[in-house]
Amino acid sequence: METLANNRNQTVEEVKDSPDYNWFRSTVPLKRIIVDDDDSKVWSLYDAGPKSIRCPIMFLPPVSGTAEVFFQQMLALTGWGYRVISLQYPVYWDLMEFCDGFRKLLDHLQLDKVHLFGASLGGFLAQKFAEFTCKSPRVQSLILCNSFSDTSIFNQTWTANSFWLMPAFMLKKIVLGNFAKGPVDPEMAGAIDFMVDRLESLNQREIASRLTLNCQNSYVEPHKIKDVAVTIIDVFDQSALSLEAKEEMYKLFPNAKRAHLKTGGNFPYLCRSADVNLYIQIHLRQFHGTRYAAIAMVSAKELEVQECHLKSCQESDEEQ
């Protein structure tokens, strides 16, 4: 056990001190934006890529995550010419309040429509926002990673209104209870430890409000977002989501594209970032050449190069 702990400590140091992470932190500034009357509600975000793009891809983190957890996606996608925004939520205790705040944020950023990548809670919030704005759509497409459509799967709806009373250490214990247990490969161990580190950076109100949104009684109404293009990314190994929850997502979005990873745990965007980035590119490619492209105008030759790259990655993935 001591050796495993030492290996995991070494791995998280590699993530936090890696050239990629340090390059990201040193080149992409963290912005703080207030859009509500309550000036304590601050959105934190990283915005990278061509600002001329009016329909970027935005990343929404899980309960334990901050805007930094998608640094691998920001580096890779901006390298290809995409505009990418990674968010960290203010404290919201109600789903409608969150959706209204998010709509104001898009107005502030002068974004009519966006593509949303949501991980776990982030995916649920992305679906609820698409539902919230269905009469005047603001979501062009969804990428849902290890996400869910009904909060009742966690069997915590009866405690959702008491999270605000709990001390930070107890809330962190609840969140950590969903993390993978037992031996995992070094990349997954590094991802887990990095997320633990990010969880430690959140205060009591931030964690309590996210758990409240995650567990208060609510579900997605699919008929309201039936015209939104959806890709579902999930893993075959251990994660916080049950098989029943995954199957429910497939039923909810029968026309969604499915992207399966053999391994990756709760945080494949960190430990299987190359695969996740590939699936994001495949999803966004359908919008190339339209007003909803998240990438700058590219030449036919560049598109051909990208398609060859994606095809070769898919073929190698199938061989494995």
LOSE-305064 format. One record per residue (C-alpha): x, y, z; residue in three letters; residue number from 1. Coordinates in Angstrom, 2 decimals, decimal comma, always signed. Layout:
N
FILO        c1        c2        c3   residuo   num
FILO         X         Y         Z       Ala   NUM
...
END
This chain:
320
FILO        c1        c2        c3   residuo   num
FILO     +0,00     +0,00     +0,00       Met     1
FILO     +2,87     +2,35     +0,84       Glu     2
FILO     +4,48     +1,72     -2,56       Thr     3
FILO     +1,17     +2,42     -4,33       Leu     4
FILO     +0,81     +5,67     -2,37       Ala     5
FILO     +4,35     +6,70     -3,29       Asn     6
FILO     +3,68     +5,91     -6,95       Asn     7
FILO     +0,47     +7,94     -6,86       Arg     8
FILO     +2,21    +10,90     -5,21       Asn     9
FILO     +4,87    +10,79     -7,89       Gln    10
FILO     +2,21    +10,66    -10,62       Thr    11
FILO     +0,25    +13,68     -9,36       Val    12
FILO     +3,48    +15,65     -9,15       Glu    13
FILO     +4,02    +14,76    -12,80       Glu    14
FILO     +0,55    +16,12    -13,71       Val    15
FILO     +0,88    +19,35    -11,71       Lys    16
FILO     +4,50    +19,90    -12,75       Asp    17
FILO     +4,20    +18,61    -16,31       Ser    18
FILO     +5,38    +20,89    -19,14       Pro    19
FILO     +1,86    +20,83    -20,67       Asp    20
FILO     +0,16    +21,98    -17,46       Tyr    21
FILO     +2,78    +24,65    -16,76       Asn    22
FILO     +2,57    +25,88    -20,36       Trp    23
FILO     -1,22    +26,09    -20,06       Phe    24
FILO     -1,09    +28,01    -16,76       Arg    25
FILO     +1,55    +30,41    -18,05       Ser    26
FILO     -0,06    +31,18    -21,42       Thr    27
FILO     -3,85    +31,13    -20,85       Val    28
FILO     -5,06    +33,77    -18,37       Pro    29
FILO     -7,83    +32,99    -15,88       Leu    30
FILO    -10,68    +35,46    -16,25       Lys    31
FILO    -13,25    +36,29    -13,57       Arg    32
FILO    -16,66    +37,57    -14,65       Ile    33
FILO    -19,71    +38,71    -12,66       Ile    34
FILO    -23,06    +38,69    -14,47       Val    35
FILO    -25,52    +38,54    -11,55       Asp    36
FILO    -26,68    +41,33     -9,24       Asp    37
FILO    -24,98    +39,40     -6,44       Asp    38
FILO    -21,30    +40,25     -6,93       Asp    39
FILO    -20,24    +37,20     -4,90       Ser    40
FILO    -21,25    +35,00     -7,85       Lys    41
FILO    -18,07    +34,94     -9,92       Val    42
FILO    -17,60    +32,83    -13,05       Trp    43
FILO    -13,97    +31,79    -13,55       Ser    44
FILO    -12,96    +30,77    -17,05       Leu    45
FILO    -10,16    +30,17    -19,50       Tyr    46
FILO    -10,86    +31,40    -23,04       Asp    47
FILO     -8,36    +30,38    -25,73       Ala    48
FILO     -8,41    +30,30    -29,51       Gly    49
FILO     -9,65    +32,78    -32,15       Pro    50
FILO    -12,08    +35,28    -30,61       Lys    51
FILO    -13,69    +35,71    -34,02       Ser    52
FILO    -15,40    +32,35    -33,49       Ile    53
FILO    -18,90    +32,96    -32,15       Arg    54
FILO    -19,86    +29,32    -31,44       Cys    55
FILO    -17,01    +27,89    -29,33       Pro    56
FILO    -16,91    +24,66    -27,38       Ile    57
FILO    -17,35    +25,21    -23,62       Met    58
FILO    -16,33    +22,73    -20,92       Phe    59
FILO    -18,33    +22,22    -17,70       Leu    60
FILO    -16,58    +20,34    -14,86       Pro    61
FILO    -17,87    +17,69    -12,44       Pro    62
FILO    -18,54    +18,32     -8,74       Val    63
FILO    -14,86    +17,97     -7,84       Ser    64
FILO    -13,50    +19,89    -10,82       Gly    65
FILO    -12,25    +23,39    -11,57       Thr    66
FILO    -11,68    +25,09    -14,93       Ala    67
FILO     -8,12    +23,68    -15,00       Glu    68
FILO     -9,18    +20,03    -15,30       Val    69
FILO     -9,71    +20,40    -19,07       Phe    70
FILO     -6,25    +21,80    -19,77       Phe    71
FILO     -5,42    +18,85    -22,04       Gln    72
FILO     -8,44    +19,59    -24,23       Gln    73
FILO     -7,68    +23,32    -24,34       Met    74
FILO     -4,09    +22,76    -25,47       Leu    75
FILO     -4,95    +20,16    -28,13       Ala    76
FILO     -8,05    +21,82    -29,59       Leu    77
FILO     -6,66    +25,36    -29,70       Thr    78
FILO     -3,64    +23,87    -31,46       Gly    79
FILO     -6,02    +22,79    -34,23       Trp    80
FILO     -7,63    +26,24    -34,38       Gly    81
FILO    -10,72    +25,76    -32,19       Tyr    82
FILO    -11,96    +28,33    -29,72       Arg    83
FILO    -12,26    +26,65    -26,32       Val    84
FILO    -13,69    +27,99    -23,04       Ile    85
FILO    -13,37    +26,07    -19,77       Ser    86
FILO    -15,61    +27,17    -16,89       Leu    87
FILO    -15,80    +27,10    -13,13       Gln    88
FILO    -19,23    +27,76    -11,64       Tyr    89
FILO    -20,19    +30,35     -9,02       Pro    90
FILO    -22,25    +29,18     -6,05       Val    91
FILO    -25,77    +28,39     -7,28       Tyr    92
FILO    -28,22    +26,40     -5,16       Trp    93
FILO    -30,96    +25,93     -7,75       Asp    94
FILO    -30,90    +24,60    -11,33       Leu    95
FILO    -33,02    +27,42    -12,75       Met    96
FILO    -30,78    +29,95    -11,03       Glu    97
FILO    -27,74    +28,29    -12,61       Phe    98
FILO    -29,34    +28,27    -16,06       Cys    99
FILO    -30,28    +31,95    -15,80       Asp   100
FILO    -26,73    +32,82    -14,69       Gly   101
FILO    -25,21    +30,79    -17,52       Phe   102
FILO    -27,47    +32,51    -20,06       Arg   103
FILO    -26,28    +35,89    -18,75       Lys   104
FILO    -22,68    +34,72    -19,08       Leu   105
FILO    -23,21    +33,81    -22,76       Leu   106
FILO    -24,83    +37,22    -23,29       Asp   107
FILO    -21,83    +38,90    -21,62       His   108
FILO    -19,43    +36,95    -23,87       Leu   109
FILO    -21,62    +37,81    -26,89       Gln   110
FILO    -22,13    +34,16    -27,80       Leu   111
FILO    -25,44    +33,31    -29,46       Asp   112
FILO    -24,92    +29,53    -29,47       Lys   113
FILO    -22,30    +27,15    -28,09       Val   114
FILO    -21,23    +23,52    -28,07       His   115
FILO    -21,14    +22,12    -24,54       Leu   116
FILO    -18,89    +19,36    -23,20       Phe   117
FILO    -20,05    +18,34    -19,75       Gly   118
FILO    -18,48    +15,81    -17,40       Ala   119
FILO    -20,78    +14,15    -14,86       Ser   120
FILO    -22,59    +17,07    -13,12       Leu   121
FILO    -21,34    +19,32    -15,94       Gly   122
FILO    -23,13    +17,10    -18,45       Gly   123
FILO    -26,36    +17,21    -16,48       Phe   124
FILO    -26,16    +21,01    -16,23       Leu   125
FILO    -25,48    +21,21    -19,98       Ala   126
FILO    -28,63    +19,18    -20,68       Gln   127
FILO    -30,71    +21,31    -18,30       Lys   128
FILO    -29,41    +24,51    -19,91       Phe   129
FILO    -30,30    +23,20    -23,38       Ala   130
FILO    -33,75    +22,38    -22,01       Glu   131
FILO    -34,03    +25,80    -20,28       Phe   132
FILO    -33,29    +27,65    -23,54       Thr   133
FILO    -35,24    +25,35    -25,87       Cys   134
FILO    -37,63    +28,11    -27,01       Lys   135
FILO    -34,70    +30,33    -27,95       Ser   136
FILO    -31,91    +27,76    -28,42       Pro   137
FILO    -28,43    +28,59    -27,15       Arg   138
FILO    -26,94    +25,08    -27,38       Val   139
FILO    -25,91    +23,80    -30,81       Gln   140
FILO    -24,61    +20,44    -29,60       Ser   141
FILO    -23,77    +18,37    -26,51       Leu   142
FILO    -20,89    +16,06    -25,63       Ile   143
FILO    -21,81    +14,20    -22,45       Leu   144
FILO    -18,95    +12,44    -20,67       Cys   145
FILO    -19,80     +9,96    -17,89       Asn   146
FILO    -22,98    +11,96    -17,38       Ser   147
FILO    -26,54    +11,27    -16,28       Phe   148
FILO    -30,08    +12,50    -16,98       Ser   149
FILO    -31,85    +11,90    -13,66       Asp   150
FILO    -30,51    +12,85    -10,23       Thr   151
FILO    -32,50    +10,08     -8,51       Ser   152
FILO    -29,76     +7,58     -9,51       Ile   153
FILO    -27,66     +8,85     -6,59       Phe   154
FILO    -30,39     +8,15     -3,99       Asn   155
FILO    -29,54    +11,44     -2,30       Gln   156
FILO    -32,55    +13,59     -3,19       Thr   157
FILO    -33,75    +13,48     +0,42       Trp   158
FILO    -30,45    +14,95     +1,69       Thr   159
FILO    -29,98    +17,52     -1,11       Ala   160
FILO    -31,37    +20,35     +0,99       Asn   161
FILO    -29,04    +19,68     +3,93       Ser   162
FILO    -25,65    +19,82     +2,17       Phe   163
FILO    -25,33    +23,52     +2,97       Trp   164
FILO    -25,24    +22,62     +6,69       Leu   165
FILO    -22,39    +20,11     +6,42       Met   166
FILO    -18,75    +21,00     +7,13       Pro   167
FILO    -16,27    +20,93     +4,24       Ala   168
FILO    -14,48    +17,75     +5,36       Phe   169
FILO    -17,78    +15,81     +5,35       Met   170
FILO    -18,71    +17,10     +1,90       Leu   171
FILO    -15,29    +16,13     +0,54       Lys   172
FILO    -15,71    +12,68     +2,02       Lys   173
FILO    -19,02    +12,29     +0,15       Ile   174
FILO    -17,39    +13,30     -3,14       Val   175
FILO    -14,30    +11,12     -2,61       Leu   176
FILO    -16,57     +8,14     -1,94       Gly   177
FILO    -17,36     +8,05     -5,67       Asn   178
FILO    -13,70     +7,95     -6,74       Phe   179
FILO    -12,20     +4,66     -7,98       Ala   180
FILO    -10,86     +2,36     -5,27       Lys   181
FILO     -8,15     -0,27     -5,58       Gly   182
FILO     -5,20     -0,47     -7,95       Pro   183
FILO     -5,36     +1,54    -11,18       Val   184
FILO     -2,81     +2,33    -13,89       Asp   185
FILO     -0,41     +5,29    -13,36       Pro   186
FILO     -2,33     +7,65    -15,69       Glu   187
FILO     -5,62     +7,02    -13,88       Met   188
FILO     -3,90     +7,35    -10,50       Ala   189
FILO     -2,50    +10,69    -11,61       Gly   190
FILO     -5,94    +11,84    -12,78       Ala   191
FILO     -7,53    +10,86     -9,46       Ile   192
FILO     -4,86    +12,63     -7,40       Asp   193
FILO     -5,08    +15,72     -9,60       Phe   194
FILO     -8,86    +15,82     -9,06       Met   195
FILO     -8,38    +15,36     -5,31       Val   196
FILO     -6,04    +18,35     -5,42       Asp   197
FILO     -8,65    +20,37     -7,32       Arg   198
FILO    -11,34    +19,33     -4,82       Leu   199
FILO     -9,13    +20,61     -1,99       Glu   200
FILO     -9,06    +24,03     -3,67       Ser   201
FILO    -12,87    +24,39     -3,39       Leu   202
FILO    -14,49    +25,93     -0,31       Asn   203
FILO    -17,46    +24,59     +1,67       Gln   204
FILO    -20,11    +26,63     -0,18       Arg   205
FILO    -18,76    +25,66     -3,59       Glu   206
FILO    -18,85    +21,93     -2,83       Ile   207
FILO    -22,19    +22,08     -1,00       Ala   208
FILO    -23,90    +23,98     -3,83       Ser   209
FILO    -22,57    +21,59     -6,48       Arg   210
FILO    -23,73    +18,55     -4,51       Leu   211
FILO    -27,12    +20,22     -4,11       Thr   212
FILO    -27,42    +20,70     -7,90       Leu   213
FILO    -26,18    +17,13     -8,40       Asn   214
FILO    -28,75    +15,57     -6,08       Cys   215
FILO    -31,87    +17,78     -5,91       Gln   216
FILO    -34,83    +16,04     -7,50       Asn   217
FILO    -34,67    +16,71    -11,25       Ser   218
FILO    -34,52    +14,97    -14,61       Tyr   219
FILO    -33,99    +15,88    -18,27       Val   220
FILO    -37,01    +16,22    -20,57       Glu   221
FILO    -35,63    +14,85    -23,87       Pro   222
FILO    -38,46    +16,12    -26,10       His   223
FILO    -37,27    +19,67    -25,41       Lys   224
FILO    -33,77    +19,04    -26,77       Ile   225
FILO    -34,50    +16,50    -29,50       Lys   226
FILO    -32,96    +18,72    -32,20       Asp   227
FILO    -29,60    +19,04    -30,44       Val   228
FILO    -26,72    +16,91    -31,81       Ala   229
FILO    -25,41    +14,66    -29,02       Val   230
FILO    -22,34    +12,50    -28,50       Thr   231
FILO    -22,17    +10,31    -25,39       Ile   232
FILO    -18,70     +9,40    -24,09       Ile   233
FILO    -18,48     +6,70    -21,43       Asp   234
FILO    -16,08     +4,08    -20,10       Val   235
FILO    -16,29     +0,31    -19,69       Phe   236
FILO    -14,30     +0,17    -16,46       Asp   237
FILO    -15,18     +1,38    -12,96       Gln   238
FILO    -16,80     +4,81    -12,66       Ser   239
FILO    -19,33     +6,53    -10,43       Ala   240
FILO    -22,12     +5,79    -12,93       Leu   241
FILO    -24,05     +2,54    -12,80       Ser   242
FILO    -24,80     +0,51    -15,93       Leu   243
FILO    -28,48     +1,42    -15,47       Glu   244
FILO    -27,63     +5,14    -15,57       Ala   245
FILO    -25,66     +4,68    -18,80       Lys   246
FILO    -28,48     +2,70    -20,43       Glu   247
FILO    -30,95     +5,39    -19,42       Glu   248
FILO    -28,82     +7,94    -21,29       Met   249
FILO    -28,85     +5,76    -24,41       Tyr   250
FILO    -32,67     +5,51    -24,23       Lys   251
FILO    -32,98     +9,26    -23,70       Leu   252
FILO    -30,86    +10,03    -26,78       Phe   253
FILO    -31,43     +7,10    -29,18       Pro   254
FILO    -29,87     +9,02    -32,10       Asn   255
FILO    -26,77    +10,09    -30,17       Ala   256
FILO    -23,35     +9,06    -31,37       Lys   257
FILO    -21,67     +6,78    -28,83       Arg   258
FILO    -17,98     +6,92    -28,00       Ala   259
FILO    -16,81     +4,12    -25,72       His   260
FILO    -13,47     +3,93    -23,93       Leu   261
FILO    -12,24     +0,59    -22,61       Lys   262
FILO    -10,71     +2,33    -19,60       Thr   263
FILO    -10,58     +5,84    -18,19       Gly   264
FILO    -12,53     +5,76    -14,91       Gly   265
FILO    -14,28     +8,93    -13,83       Asn   266
FILO    -11,84    +11,30    -15,51       Phe   267
FILO    -11,00    +10,09    -19,04       Pro   268
FILO    -10,43    +13,69    -20,22       Tyr   269
FILO     -7,34    +13,67    -18,00       Leu   270
FILO     -6,00    +10,11    -18,24       Cys   271
FILO     -7,20     +9,24    -21,76       Arg   272
FILO     -7,05    +12,75    -23,19       Ser   273
FILO     -5,88    +11,73    -26,69       Ala   274
FILO     -8,95     +9,50    -27,13       Asp   275
FILO    -11,34    +12,09    -25,71       Val   276
FILO     -9,84    +14,83    -27,88       Asn   277
FILO    -10,30    +12,59    -30,92       Leu   278
FILO    -14,00    +12,06    -30,14       Tyr   279
FILO    -14,48    +15,80    -29,61       Ile   280
FILO    -12,95    +16,52    -33,03       Gln   281
FILO    -15,14    +13,90    -34,69       Ile   282
FILO    -18,22    +15,43    -33,04       His   283
FILO    -17,36    +19,02    -34,02       Leu   284
FILO    -16,39    +18,12    -37,59       Arg   285
FILO    -20,09    +17,97    -38,61       Gln   286
FILO    -20,27    +21,75    -38,10       Phe   287
FILO    -17,19    +22,66    -40,17       His   288
FILO    -17,99    +25,21    -42,85       Gly   289
FILO    -21,18    +26,39    -41,12       Thr   290
FILO    -21,86    +29,42    -38,91       Arg   291
FILO    -21,75    +27,03    -35,94       Tyr   292
FILO    -18,18    +25,87    -36,53       Ala   293
FILO    -16,06    +26,03    -33,38       Ala   294
FILO    -12,95    +26,26    -35,56       Ile   295
FILO    -11,60    +29,07    -37,71       Ala   296
FILO    -12,09    +28,81    -41,45       Met   297
FILO     -9,80    +26,11    -42,76       Val   298
FILO     -8,73    +25,30    -46,28       Ser   299
FILO     -9,81    +22,11    -48,07       Ala   300
FILO     -6,24    +20,87    -47,77       Lys   301
FILO     -6,18    +21,41    -43,99       Glu   302
FILO     -9,53    +19,64    -43,66       Leu   303
FILO     -8,14    +16,73    -45,62       Glu   304
FILO     -5,13    +16,54    -43,28       Val   305
FILO     -7,43    +16,60    -40,23       Gln   306
FILO     -9,66    +13,88    -41,66       Glu   307
FILO     -6,65    +11,66    -42,42       Cys   308
FILO     -5,41    +12,20    -38,86       His   309
FILO     -8,79    +11,31    -37,38       Leu   310
FILO     -9,14     +8,26    -39,61       Lys   311
FILO     -5,69     +6,92    -38,70       Ser   312
FILO     -6,42     +7,44    -34,98       Cys   313
FILO     -9,73     +5,60    -35,31       Gln   314
FILO     -8,09     +2,70    -37,13       Glu   315
FILO     -5,35     +2,35    -34,52       Ser   316
FILO     -7,97     +2,53    -31,75       Asp   317
FILO     -9,99     -0,26    -33,41       Glu   318
FILO     -6,89     -2,43    -33,73       Glu   319
FILO     -6,30     -2,12    -29,98       Gln   320
END
